[in-house]
Amino acid sequence: QSSGFTRGYVLLGGESGSSHRREVKEGFSYGKEWPIKVDRSFDNELQGFNVWPKPEENFSFSTKFILNNLFEELALISK
C-alpha cells in the first residue's frame, strides 16, 4: 500500500528505506486478526487484514492459530 503499511511477508531488504543501504532482514508482519468482511473500513492506516501464506506454501492452519494466540497474549500483557 502507498501508506507504507505492510501485512504479510516482507522481502529481504524490503524495509530498508534507503536505496543506498540495504537492511539484510526479512520477516512476516501481522497484527490483530479482524473478522473478514468485504465492506470493512478501519479507523486508521495501521489497521488492516493480515495476509497469510497459502497452505501450499508450507504454512499450516496450526501455525496461524499459534501466531494469533501469541499476538493476543502479548497484547494482554502489554496493557
Phi and psi in degrees as a GROMACS rama.xvg file:
@    title "Ramachandran Plot"
@    xaxis  label "Phi"
@    yaxis  label "Psi"
@TYPE xy
-69.4205  -19.944  SER-2
-74.63  -8.92853  SER-3
88.4839  -2.93972  GLY-4
-74.8698  127.692  PHE-5
-129.181  134.212  THR-6
-127.423  139.518  ARG-7
106.479  -155.81  GLY-8
-70.2932  132.062  TYR-9
-108.555  117.508  VAL-10
-59.9828  156.106  LEU-11
-55.7791  119.661  LEU-12
79.1559  6.31046  GLY-13
-71.1673  -16.2463  GLY-14
-116.606  26.1972  GLU-15
-65.1785  -41.2985  SER-16
77.6614  2.6363  GLY-17
-144.175  139.538  SER-18
-81.9336  -13.055  SER-19
-92.7517  -29.1184  HIS-20
-125.923  133.027  ARG-21
-113.067  120.897  ARG-22
-75.5076  123.889  GLU-23
-88.1359  78.0249  VAL-24
-151.16  155.468  LYS-25
-140.959  164.859  GLU-26
-167.768  -173.038  GLY-27
-134.447  117.776  PHE-28
-104.681  128.659  SER-29
-150.851  166.559  TYR-30
-147.567  -150.047  GLY-31
-53.9648  136.51  LYS-32
-86.7399  103.538  GLU-33
-81.6806  145.429  TRP-34
-60.7584  135.529  PRO-35
-78.9012  118.923  ILE-36
-136.044  133.232  LYS-37
-61.9302  -37.63  VAL-38
-94.0558  19.9628  ASP-39
-67.4433  128.054  ARG-40
-116.332  145.685  SER-41
-107.476  158.866  PHE-42
-72.7265  -28.1643  ASP-43
-152.985  174.09  ASN-44
-73.2852  -10.8922  GLU-45
-88.4834  -3.87308  LEU-46
-100.595  146.027  GLN-47
176.822  171.598  GLY-48
-76.2758  143.791  PHE-49
-72.0111  146.511  ASN-50
-112.058  106.375  VAL-51
-97.8721  147.392  TRP-52
-63.1229  156.62  PRO-53
-76.7499  152.409  LYS-54
-54.4392  -34.1999  PRO-55
-70.8873  -7.80509  GLU-56
-95.7404  27.4798  GLU-57
59.4548  39.9743  ASN-58
-122.324  114.595  PHE-59
-94.0085  161.183  SER-60
-60.6029  -35.9919  PHE-61
-65.3844  -34.4261  SER-62
-64.9413  -42.8898  THR-63
-61.8592  -42.8662  LYS-64
-61.2613  -46.2003  PHE-65
-61.5637  -46.3242  ILE-66
-64.9268  -39.4352  LEU-67
-66.1065  -39.9935  ASN-68
-64.361  -42.0331  ASN-69
-59.294  -45.2268  LEU-70
-59.5786  -46.5259  PHE-71
-62.8201  -42.7097  GLU-72
-63.5952  -43.9138  GLU-73
-66.1354  -36.551  LEU-74
-64.7437  -38.1503  ALA-75
-65.3108  -44.096  LEU-76
-78.3493  -12.3693  ILE-77
-83.1945  -7.44812  SER-78
